[in-house]
Amino acid sequence: MSLPRRVDAARDVAFDALRAVRENDAYANLVLPGLLAARALNARDAAFATELVYGTLRGLGSYDAVLASVSSRPLAKLDPAVLDVLRLGTHQLLAMRVGAHAAVDSSVSLARAKVGHGPAGFVNAVLRKVSARDLEDWLAMVAPDREVDPIGHLCVVHSHPRWVVEAIRDSLGGDLAETEAMLAADNERPAVTLVARPGRADVDELLSLGARPGRWAPTAAILDSGSPSSLPPVQAGRAGVQDEGSQLVALALSSVPIEGRDGRWLDLCAGPGGKAALLGGLAVQRGARLLAIERQPHRARLVAGAVGETADAVIADGTAPAWANGSFDRVLVDVPCSGLGALRRRPEARWRRQPSDVNALRPLQRSLLQSALDAVRPGGVVAYVTCSPHLAETRDIVDEVLASRNDVERLDARPQLPGVDLLGDGPDVQLWTHRHGTDAMFLALLRRSLA
């Protein structure tokens, strides 16, 4: 069915992406590229659609507070498609350089095309009210008072659920100023970070193609413009897109001194393969071999594609290992987690995840860490990693597992990240987006005691 003339392609794509996120639990970073390619948007329209989608998802909590204050109907009673249109319109009005008339008019046309003529009038009325103030004034009106309810204030102003704000606050030792800085960093567009996979590419090659050096990792480069998929090293799999925090935790495991044998490395939860590709290259350079395992077949295929000839990728369950205890010298266990450390990349996850999801993952996280400690030989090292700052799936998991064992030493991880500042008191490392510009990765380094 053809669209009305005034519904432009960028807004049409943005609406369909939000609908897929809402209806199918899709992730924007997976569904949006396909929509952009299928609709053949030019670069300018693709950039506009991308900002619409990600900006709306990041600001959804703030925008819903504004919309609730001006809507004649409770938001929960609205047709979800109407609410999608209202959120897209509110983002244009309050956070983009779109004129009020254009934002309202285009939203009305979108509502008419996607939902019907009746809802279009409602959208017009609501967005005209939204256009009466700027974002700062709206937040001053709709956010709880900072002195009376500081957490509630941060939730609305920085668009995060209360339980996530509380988890970040707790991990930051109750410091509300740092909590606010982290929430604000979650809402910034992340840089495109590349990894030069050891033995297959080097950073200088990436720099020659227009990237700039990473902040911390010697394998990292930042691409400020252009598509990473257009770069020959990325096309060939010699380099990839990988957050600098993910690179740092893999490099930390590889740098821990160990005595004796150092030829067998294990990645216990390797999908989708970024850390395995980095570790596999390092292992080859050191005369070692990495075994990368992944339980889900489709993710195992991604691992195999990422590691190439540098590692052995197999389908296996890390909680039911097929190898003898003490078989490996270095083990990475990057456990499934809430993903709260990467909300700037997957903003929809903050609205999709619940506290119960964290609790549900904890038995698996404990089991995988136990399996990793059993797999490493005495004198060998395990890196326990999560992309989360939530204490329940970081420090608490390590504490609980170590309380049940007398054969593990907890190492100070900070010396294995040379040059990285603001790493706290140790021994574990929690990276932070607002401090380090990385995803909020957690790292604990554990040595199996010598007999």
C-alpha positions as CSV (number, residue, x, y, z in Angstrom):
1,M,0.0,0.0,0.0
2,S,1.5,3.4,-1.0
3,L,2.1,5.9,1.8
4,P,0.5,9.3,1.9
5,R,2.7,11.9,0.2
6,R,3.7,13.7,3.4
7,V,5.0,10.6,5.2
8,D,8.7,10.6,4.4
9,A,10.8,7.4,4.2
10,A,13.0,8.1,7.3
11,R,10.0,8.5,9.6
12,D,8.4,5.5,8.1
13,V,11.5,3.4,8.8
14,A,11.8,4.7,12.3
15,F,8.2,3.8,13.1
16,D,8.6,0.3,11.7
17,A,11.8,-0.2,13.7
18,L,10.1,0.9,17.0
19,R,7.2,-1.4,16.2
20,A,9.5,-4.3,15.7
21,V,11.3,-3.5,19.0
22,R,7.9,-3.4,20.8
23,E,6.1,-6.3,19.2
24,N,8.9,-8.7,18.5
25,D,11.4,-8.0,21.3
26,A,13.8,-7.1,18.5
27,Y,16.9,-5.0,19.1
28,A,17.2,-1.8,17.2
29,N,20.8,-2.5,16.2
30,L,19.7,-5.7,14.5
31,V,16.4,-4.6,12.9
32,L,17.3,-1.1,11.8
33,P,20.1,-1.9,9.4
34,G,17.9,-4.3,7.5
35,L,15.1,-1.8,7.2
36,L,17.5,0.9,6.0
37,A,18.9,-1.4,3.3
38,A,15.5,-2.7,2.2
39,R,14.1,0.8,1.8
40,A,17.3,2.1,0.1
41,L,17.5,5.3,2.1
42,N,20.1,7.8,1.2
43,A,22.8,8.7,3.8
44,R,21.0,11.7,5.1
45,D,17.7,10.0,5.6
46,A,19.4,7.0,7.1
47,A,21.1,9.2,9.6
48,F,17.8,10.9,10.5
49,A,16.0,7.6,10.9
50,T,18.8,6.2,13.1
51,E,18.7,9.3,15.4
52,L,14.9,9.0,15.6
53,V,15.0,5.4,16.6
54,Y,17.9,5.5,19.1
55,G,17.1,8.9,20.5
56,T,13.5,7.9,21.1
57,L,14.5,4.7,22.8
58,R,17.0,6.4,25.0
59,G,14.6,9.2,26.0
60,L,11.5,7.1,26.3
61,G,11.2,7.5,30.1
62,S,11.5,11.2,30.0
63,Y,9.2,11.5,27.0
64,D,6.5,9.3,28.6
65,A,6.5,11.5,31.7
66,V,5.9,14.6,29.5
67,L,3.3,12.8,27.4
68,A,1.5,11.6,30.5
69,S,1.2,15.2,31.8
70,V,-0.5,16.4,28.6
71,S,-2.5,13.4,27.4
72,S,-6.2,13.3,28.1
73,R,-5.9,9.5,28.3
74,P,-3.6,7.3,30.3
75,L,-0.7,6.2,28.2
76,A,-1.4,2.6,29.1
77,K,-4.8,2.9,27.4
78,L,-3.5,4.2,24.1
79,D,-3.1,2.1,21.0
80,P,0.6,1.2,21.2
81,A,1.1,2.4,17.6
82,V,-0.3,5.8,18.6
83,L,2.2,5.9,21.5
84,D,5.0,5.1,19.1
85,V,4.1,8.0,16.9
86,L,3.8,10.3,20.0
87,R,7.2,9.3,21.2
88,L,8.8,9.8,17.8
89,G,7.2,13.3,17.6
90,T,8.2,14.2,21.1
91,H,11.9,13.3,20.4
92,Q,11.8,15.6,17.3
93,L,10.2,18.4,19.3
94,L,12.4,18.2,22.4
95,A,15.8,16.8,21.3
96,M,16.3,17.3,17.5
97,R,16.6,20.3,15.3
98,V,13.2,19.9,13.8
99,G,10.8,22.8,13.7
100,A,7.7,22.4,15.8
101,H,5.4,22.7,12.8
102,A,7.3,20.1,10.8
103,A,7.5,17.7,13.8
104,V,3.8,17.9,14.5
105,D,2.6,17.9,10.9
106,S,4.8,14.9,10.0
107,S,3.7,13.0,13.1
108,V,0.0,13.6,12.2
109,S,0.7,12.3,8.7
110,L,2.4,9.3,10.1
111,A,-0.4,8.5,12.5
112,R,-2.9,8.9,9.7
113,A,-1.0,6.4,7.5
114,K,-0.2,3.9,10.2
115,V,-3.2,4.0,12.5
116,G,-6.0,6.0,11.0
117,H,-7.7,9.4,10.7
118,G,-9.2,9.4,14.2
119,P,-6.0,9.0,16.1
120,A,-4.3,11.6,13.9
121,G,-6.3,14.3,15.5
122,F,-5.4,13.1,19.0
123,V,-1.7,13.1,18.0
124,N,-2.0,16.6,16.7
125,A,-3.5,17.9,20.0
126,V,-1.0,16.1,22.3
127,L,2.1,17.2,20.3
128,R,1.0,20.8,20.1
129,K,0.9,20.8,23.9
130,V,4.4,19.2,24.0
131,S,5.7,21.9,21.6
132,A,4.8,24.6,24.1
133,R,8.0,24.1,26.2
134,D,11.5,22.9,25.7
135,L,12.9,19.7,27.3
136,E,14.6,21.5,30.2
137,D,11.3,23.2,31.2
138,W,9.3,20.0,30.8
139,L,11.7,18.0,33.0
140,A,11.6,20.7,35.7
141,M,7.8,20.3,35.7
142,V,7.4,16.5,35.5
143,A,10.4,15.1,37.3
144,P,10.2,14.5,41.1
145,D,11.9,17.0,43.3
146,R,15.6,16.2,43.5
147,E,15.7,16.8,47.3
148,V,12.6,14.8,48.1
149,D,13.1,11.9,45.7
150,P,16.6,12.0,44.2
151,I,16.3,8.5,42.6
152,G,13.0,9.4,41.0
153,H,14.4,12.6,39.8
154,L,17.3,10.9,38.1
155,C,14.9,8.3,36.6
156,V,12.9,10.9,34.7
157,V,15.6,13.4,33.9
158,H,18.0,10.7,32.5
159,S,15.3,8.2,31.3
160,H,16.2,5.0,33.2
161,P,14.0,2.7,35.3
162,R,14.3,3.1,39.0
163,W,15.8,-0.4,39.6
164,V,18.6,0.3,37.1
165,V,19.3,3.7,38.7
166,E,19.5,2.0,42.2
167,A,21.8,-0.8,40.9
168,I,24.2,1.8,39.4
169,R,24.1,3.9,42.6
170,D,24.9,0.8,44.7
171,S,27.8,-0.2,42.5
172,L,29.1,3.4,42.7
173,G,29.0,3.3,46.5
174,G,26.0,5.5,46.8
175,D,27.5,8.5,45.1
176,L,24.6,10.2,43.4
177,A,26.8,12.6,41.4
178,E,28.7,9.8,39.8
179,T,25.4,7.9,39.3
180,E,24.0,10.9,37.4
181,A,27.2,11.1,35.3
182,M,26.9,7.4,34.4
183,L,23.2,7.8,33.5
184,A,24.0,10.8,31.3
185,A,26.8,8.8,29.6
186,D,24.3,6.0,28.9
187,N,22.4,8.5,26.8
188,E,25.3,9.5,24.6
189,R,25.8,8.1,21.2
190,P,28.7,5.5,21.5
191,A,31.7,5.8,19.3
192,V,32.4,3.0,16.7
193,T,35.4,1.2,18.2
194,L,37.5,-1.2,16.1
195,V,39.8,-4.0,17.1
196,A,42.9,-5.0,15.2
197,R,43.0,-8.7,15.7
198,P,46.5,-9.8,16.7
199,G,48.5,-11.4,13.9
200,R,45.9,-10.5,11.3
201,A,45.8,-6.7,11.4
202,D,47.5,-3.9,13.4
203,V,46.2,-0.5,14.6
204,D,48.4,1.4,12.1
205,E,46.5,-0.1,9.3
206,L,43.2,1.1,10.8
207,L,44.7,4.6,11.4
208,S,45.8,4.8,7.8
209,L,42.1,4.2,6.8
210,G,40.9,7.2,8.8
211,A,40.5,5.9,12.4
212,R,42.2,7.4,15.4
213,P,43.9,5.5,18.3
214,G,41.8,4.1,21.1
215,R,42.0,5.6,24.5
216,W,43.3,2.5,26.4
217,A,43.8,-0.7,24.5
218,P,46.7,-1.1,22.1
219,T,44.5,-3.0,19.8
220,A,41.7,-0.4,19.6
221,A,41.0,2.4,17.1
222,I,38.0,4.8,16.9
223,L,36.1,5.4,13.7
224,D,34.5,8.8,13.9
225,S,32.8,8.7,10.5
226,G,32.0,6.2,7.7
227,S,30.9,2.6,7.9
228,P,33.2,0.1,9.5
229,S,31.9,-2.5,7.0
230,S,33.5,-0.5,4.2
231,L,37.0,-1.0,5.5
232,P,39.0,-3.9,3.9
233,P,40.4,-5.2,7.2
234,V,36.8,-5.5,8.6
235,Q,35.5,-7.0,5.4
236,A,38.3,-9.7,5.6
237,G,37.7,-10.4,9.3
238,R,41.2,-9.2,10.2
239,A,39.6,-6.4,12.3
240,G,36.2,-6.0,13.8
241,V,33.9,-3.8,15.8
242,Q,34.4,-4.3,19.5
243,D,34.0,-2.0,22.5
244,E,37.3,-1.1,24.1
245,G,36.2,-2.4,27.4
246,S,35.7,-5.9,25.9
247,Q,39.2,-5.7,24.4
248,L,40.7,-4.6,27.8
249,V,39.3,-7.6,29.7
250,A,40.5,-10.1,27.2
251,L,44.0,-8.4,27.1
252,A,44.0,-8.5,30.9
253,L,43.6,-12.3,31.0
254,S,46.3,-12.8,28.4
255,S,48.8,-10.6,30.4
256,V,48.6,-12.3,33.8
257,P,51.9,-14.0,34.5
258,I,51.7,-17.7,35.1
259,E,54.4,-20.3,35.8
260,G,54.9,-23.4,33.7
261,R,52.7,-24.5,30.9
262,D,50.8,-21.9,28.9
263,G,49.6,-23.6,25.8
264,R,45.9,-24.3,26.3
265,W,43.4,-21.5,26.5
266,L,39.6,-21.7,26.8
267,D,36.7,-19.3,26.1
268,L,33.8,-20.9,28.0
269,C,31.0,-18.7,26.6
270,A,32.4,-17.5,23.3
271,G,29.4,-16.2,21.3
272,P,29.4,-14.0,19.3
273,G,33.1,-14.3,19.1
274,G,34.7,-10.9,19.6
275,K,36.8,-11.7,22.6
276,A,37.6,-15.2,21.2
277,A,39.0,-13.6,18.0
278,L,41.2,-11.3,20.1
279,L,42.4,-14.1,22.4
280,G,42.9,-16.5,19.5
281,G,45.2,-14.2,17.8
282,L,47.2,-13.6,21.0
283,A,47.3,-17.3,21.7
284,V,48.8,-18.0,18.3
285,Q,51.5,-15.4,18.8
286,R,52.4,-17.0,22.1
287,G,52.5,-20.6,20.7
288,A,49.2,-21.5,22.5
289,R,45.8,-22.6,21.2
290,L,42.4,-21.3,22.1
291,L,39.3,-23.6,22.4
292,A,36.2,-21.4,21.9
293,I,32.9,-23.0,22.9
294,E,29.4,-21.8,22.5
295,R,26.2,-23.7,23.4
296,Q,23.9,-22.1,20.8
297,P,24.5,-23.3,17.2
298,H,23.8,-20.0,15.5
299,R,26.2,-18.2,17.9
300,A,28.8,-20.9,17.5
301,R,28.7,-20.2,13.8
302,L,29.4,-16.5,14.5
303,V,32.3,-17.5,16.7
304,A,33.8,-19.8,14.0
305,G,33.6,-16.9,11.5
306,A,35.2,-14.5,13.9
307,V,38.2,-16.6,15.0
308,G,39.0,-18.1,11.6
309,E,42.1,-20.3,11.8
310,T,43.3,-18.8,15.1
311,A,41.1,-21.0,17.4
312,D,39.0,-24.1,17.5
313,A,35.3,-23.2,17.7
314,V,32.9,-26.0,18.8
315,I,29.4,-26.3,20.1
316,A,29.4,-27.4,23.7
317,D,27.8,-26.5,27.1
318,G,30.2,-24.8,29.5
319,T,28.2,-26.1,32.5
320,A,28.7,-29.8,31.3
321,P,32.3,-29.9,30.1
322,A,33.7,-32.7,28.1
323,W,37.3,-32.1,29.3
324,A,39.1,-33.2,32.4
325,N,39.5,-30.9,35.3
326,G,42.7,-28.8,35.1
327,S,42.9,-29.0,31.3
328,F,43.6,-25.3,30.6
329,D,46.0,-22.7,31.5
330,R,43.9,-19.6,30.9
331,V,40.1,-19.5,30.9
332,L,37.7,-16.7,30.0
333,V,34.2,-16.9,31.3
334,D,32.1,-14.0,29.9
335,V,28.8,-15.0,31.4
336,P,25.3,-14.2,30.1
337,C,24.1,-11.2,32.0
338,S,21.6,-8.4,32.1
339,G,23.6,-6.3,29.7
340,L,23.2,-3.2,31.9
341,G,26.7,-2.1,31.0
342,A,25.8,-1.5,27.4
343,L,22.6,0.5,27.6
344,R,24.0,3.2,25.3
345,R,24.3,0.6,22.6
346,R,21.0,-1.2,23.3
347,P,18.8,1.5,24.9
348,E,15.7,-0.7,24.6
349,A,17.2,-3.2,27.1
350,R,16.7,-0.7,30.0
351,W,12.9,-1.0,29.4
352,R,12.8,-4.7,28.6
353,R,14.9,-6.0,31.4
354,Q,13.4,-6.5,34.9
355,P,15.1,-7.2,38.3
356,S,13.8,-10.8,38.0
357,D,16.0,-11.3,34.9
358,V,19.1,-10.6,37.1
359,N,18.0,-13.1,39.7
360,A,17.2,-15.7,37.0
361,L,20.7,-15.5,35.6
362,R,22.6,-15.9,38.8
363,P,22.5,-19.7,39.1
364,L,23.9,-20.0,35.5
365,Q,26.6,-17.4,36.3
366,R,27.7,-19.3,39.4
367,S,27.7,-22.6,37.6
368,L,29.8,-21.3,34.7
369,L,32.3,-19.7,37.1
370,Q,32.6,-23.0,39.0
371,S,33.1,-24.8,35.7
372,A,35.8,-22.4,34.7
373,L,37.6,-22.8,37.9
374,D,37.5,-26.6,37.6
375,A,38.7,-26.3,34.0
376,V,41.9,-24.3,34.8
377,R,45.0,-26.1,36.1
378,P,46.6,-25.2,39.4
379,G,48.6,-22.0,38.8
380,G,46.4,-21.1,35.9
381,V,44.1,-18.1,35.7
382,V,40.4,-17.5,35.2
383,A,38.8,-14.2,34.1
384,Y,35.2,-13.8,35.2
385,V,33.6,-11.1,33.0
386,T,30.2,-9.5,32.7
387,C,28.9,-6.5,30.7
388,S,27.1,-5.2,33.8
389,P,27.7,-3.1,36.9
390,H,25.0,-4.8,38.9
391,L,26.6,-6.1,42.1
392,A,24.3,-9.2,42.1
393,E,25.9,-10.5,38.9
394,T,29.5,-9.2,39.4
395,R,31.2,-9.0,42.8
396,D,28.5,-11.0,44.6
397,I,28.8,-14.0,42.2
398,V,32.5,-14.1,42.7
399,D,32.1,-13.8,46.5
400,E,29.6,-16.6,46.6
401,V,31.6,-19.0,44.5
402,L,34.9,-18.4,46.3
403,A,33.1,-18.9,49.6
404,S,32.5,-22.5,48.5
405,R,36.1,-23.2,47.5
406,N,39.5,-23.2,49.2
407,D,41.6,-23.6,46.1
408,V,41.3,-20.1,44.5
409,E,43.2,-16.9,45.0
410,R,41.6,-13.6,44.0
411,L,44.1,-11.4,42.1
412,D,44.4,-7.7,41.9
413,A,43.2,-7.1,38.3
414,R,44.2,-3.4,38.1
415,P,47.9,-4.0,37.2
416,Q,46.7,-5.9,34.1
417,L,45.1,-2.8,32.7
418,P,48.2,-0.6,32.5
419,G,47.5,3.1,31.9
420,V,43.8,2.9,32.7
421,D,43.0,5.2,35.6
422,L,40.1,5.5,38.0
423,L,39.9,1.7,38.6
424,G,38.9,1.9,42.2
425,D,40.2,0.0,45.2
426,G,40.4,-3.4,43.6
427,P,41.0,-6.3,43.5
428,D,38.3,-6.5,40.8
429,V,37.8,-3.9,38.1
430,Q,34.6,-2.2,37.1
431,L,34.9,-0.1,34.0
432,W,32.5,2.8,33.6
433,T,31.1,4.6,30.6
434,H,31.4,8.0,32.2
435,R,34.9,7.4,33.5
436,H,36.5,5.3,30.8
437,G,34.3,5.8,27.7
438,T,33.8,2.0,27.5
439,D,30.9,-0.2,28.2
440,A,30.6,-0.9,31.9
441,M,32.5,-4.2,31.9
442,F,33.4,-6.1,35.1
443,L,36.5,-8.2,35.5
444,A,37.7,-10.5,38.3
445,L,40.9,-12.4,37.9
446,L,41.2,-15.7,39.8
447,R,44.2,-18.0,40.1
448,R,43.7,-21.7,40.9
449,S,46.0,-22.4,43.9
450,L,49.0,-24.6,43.4
451,A,48.7,-28.0,45.2
